[in-house]
């Protein structure tokens, strides 16, 4: 955090922030520079194989195969906006994929193994990398899932079951099949109440008129019998200008800013909606001030963009705390999970359900994808929305 400007605590680590800024610069590179970049690694692969195998023919064959796969990676990235999938720059992810593919191709030949083992490792490694690229770019970002949870509380005893749908982090670039599926499922689920926890537009498109228009189209399709409620997300995303452009055009959505509201038609539930600055020294006092106005017998549902108020929520006895922001890491590793979370607490609240005292926290993986030069990828981290059924506890 120190030494970086235009950085908001809890959005990303200082290192990740610098990487993101560098990726923005990379996104400005044109196709000629990308071709030169690929050619460099192709020649490196060719000469390494030719030298180690003492055969120029083998080096040429491997070099041509590497070049073919690298160009296919380029094509796979370039086709995403043309096919209406995602709309990020090609250069930053390609700058990572090309040396990664080179490593997969070169490292086995540097190890003292038989030619058969070397060839097998190279083939399997490149096959796996190609599968990862295609699935994380073209597949997983569109495999929307619904997480269903039931929560019981004595505060709801005698009240009818309440079905609450939570969605977060739309990050709209353009409307895609992912958002279409989301609306279709919402209409089929017919929740009693819909809550949204911020980040309407993709960071690359906050000033893009079409993105704003598409986001408005999405918001106008959110309806529930007991209402739709939302809170702002990260200040760099849900800027005052974005809010001024979209909030007045969605009067059916109650946008909560450091306030509490009783749900009309379900008086046992009290919503608390907070504006997120990602600075607990600012947000915690505001939360405490709003929380103090809620009667203790009410079931409290806190909407806040980030999980970073969990300690304060536990101390305040919040019943259910819903947020997003982390995207579940978006790209996860087996047995490790999220690489980056964007939370002040690191991996402690990276995604899913957490319980502390009487407080249940759910951190949504969200719907959309990170912006700027970040790759429009998901791996082991499908987009999700959550359907909670709130019930009274057994007598």
Secondary structure, DSSP 8 states (H G I E B T S, - for coil): -TT-SS--TTT--HHHHHHHHHHHHHTT--HHHHHHHHHHHHHHHHHHHHHHHT-HHHHHHHHHHHHHHHHHHHHHHHHHHHTTS----SHHHHHHHHHHHHHHHHHHHHSS--HHHHHHHHHHHHHHHHHHHHIIIIIGGG--EEEEEEEEEGGGTTS--EEEEEE----BSS--HHHHHHHHHHHHH--SEEEE-S--B-GGGTT-HHHHHHHHHHHTT---TT-EEE----TTTS-HHHHHHHGGG-TTEEE-SSEEEE-TT-TTEEEEE----S-HHHHHHHHHHHHTTS-TTSEEEEE-SSGGGHHHHHHTT-SEEEE-SSGGGSBEETTTEES---STTTTTTSSEEEEETTEEEEE---SS---TTS----BS---EEEEEEEEE---
